[in-house]
């Protein structure tokens, strides 16, 4: 087994990074306007998923990010910065945190942002699954207490799960939106009509009025139709799945892309048929990541066997991504588990990847079938996508672990300590990292100043339109 | 078991029999060689390798795991360290390991030390996998990233930048004072005092902005004629600061009030050929909701001005001309009551300022490039007629130029640069003539 990349592999890697850099340059070219941004106009977005929630399996809803703010936000390097909270402090070895609210902030309906509103919103958003034990409003501050230390709480509060808002009436002629709809963000939800979600500029936004007057998000549009609409000027911003990045370049679309931020991983049940750890280890050794990367994702991903990408840690190479069928069979030994089911979250590419994994597992002696949409609810294996929530390795690791149900905080912050945490978790073989994929969008010619967040969500509050009136 | 030990009798250094004895030629050569080698050693000591410290740390960690003995050492480089540096890193590691009793060799050994020189976005990381039989243990040390040298621009007129202030807070405008610097931020005015270590924040005063802030805020700050204070303008507010020279910087008094008064956009702009022009002052009304000047200025000029982002006064053959950069991206020269388009400005961004260099025509326009953002640049232009002619190579600013203005004496300009990491740097930009 060759653990080290050959020169040819390195060259290919550099070539891929070269392509990525080209895309990042494209991003840079779009990142600011030729002149200062103009105000006005309607920016039209098309997406594959639901216009409001963007689909249950996709974190980072574009619309919700524009309507709601968190207590904190993450800057480009992943550091927590003030948002609705202007400052914060921890006590008692990070068991107690106090956040001071920004004064003068109002919700879209004109009501003032208060600590009790924040408490209600946060309690409603995560319920019993919150990282903290209790949250209380104390004057104009919000106090969190926890049984375990929460060193990463400011970064965690920047996540989508903890956006501040509440349910309220919007445009009466439009279809109601689920969950909270009233926030403090740069746009207010104007309603869903004929499949188009309208967001209106918030003139009194605490961050300043956004440049465009209105954003229209049309949901459930297939990628092919999105690209067609972009080419004829019916849309300004459309999605580019990682597996179609090369095709987008060939069609000369203007593409903005992130670094690899989306982890494609196989979740393995640690009970039932796969309760035996050796069986789970055998599954991990049977998966051929190169085939998935090369064939299905068109070499746009970064193969990984670690939870965090190499760009964040520098030690990802310590987790070998190479398959070893002999060792997988050896670990399986004489055990013959009953037939297993594998489900895949997401679209066609995920289904193809699931089928490829099934072939790998059959080679190692497992009997696996891909579960269809009408298949059994319980599955032994789930192919899913997880989003890298931060550029800070400690916060990113904690967020990833939380998203797969490991609630204990990551207290280590040195490379060696983080490696130990990753190693211990991966040794349970309940999650098998496969690929890191970039997120990308194609942009129309009249959009100026568009940037993507670290996790690939367009920051439309800073974008403007060149031909705006 | 018999152990043989020899104890040498204590001896003093023998006295030199003759200090005046002639040195023979071979000894002289040897002495010169020794002195030269000593000097080279000193030189090496004076310039230590940047890898010494991480190599020593990693060797210590490896030895702590492996203990004294022999091991096979392999090194691979996954980082941006040039490959010609690897032999010296290997030598350092071997020496440091030897110091801890670990003899690193290339021969087959039961133990293997696999060192990988890696890196992430923030730092370099040296990782050692220590393989003993079936067991592999890992040690890591992090290495501070190296400093890259910026490329030097090449041109007849050379622009240079010097960082004055770096801060996490967005700076809209700044004014150098005799004792430091005053920076205008969207919500506060920050006063810095000059110390031996550089600028140190002394005081912050809230502007008390009551109306909703704007997305692309701008500001103007101008020194009072007596030098004992400033007037600063942000959208919807005006602030006055005063300071008694005898008092420390912390004794600034700043008062802010709501105001829609016009902003002084051209104060004391000096026309080289006309010293009296130093008194020129033009104010412009600002659209606080849309972040541009409306086109209404006072005192009025003989032409109707469109809404604009930037303006500058330039000496022209028949007096002075007002150069404006409209919100439609068109640059126009207003002179003799007429606004005429200026060619050669297609690559200009929205901001420009006038720099008095003494080179060429004496004054140049410094315009931000429309290099569109993450890597903005500044470039000098001359405007002999109706066409802007480049007068320098672009000066890379390392981020997005968010504000640009001339210093009161016109001999330098200031730029605010927002980096990708969201840091804000106030840079002083000067020019030198390469003749």
Interface residues (C-beta under 8 A of the other chain):
Chain A: X4 X27 X28 X29 X30 X31 X32 X33 X34 X35 X36 X37 X38 X39 X75 X76 X77 X81 X203 X204 X205 X206 X207 X208 X209 X210 X211 X310 X311 X312 X313 X314 X315 X317 X318 X391 X393 X414 X415 X416 X419 X449 X461 X462
Chain B: X76 X78 X116 X118 X119 X120 X121 X123 X124 X125 X127 X129 X138 X139 X140 X142 X212 X213 X214 X215 X216 X217 X289 X290 X291 X292 X309 X325 X327 X329 X349 X350 X351 X370 X372 X373 X374 X375 X376 X400 X420 X421 X422
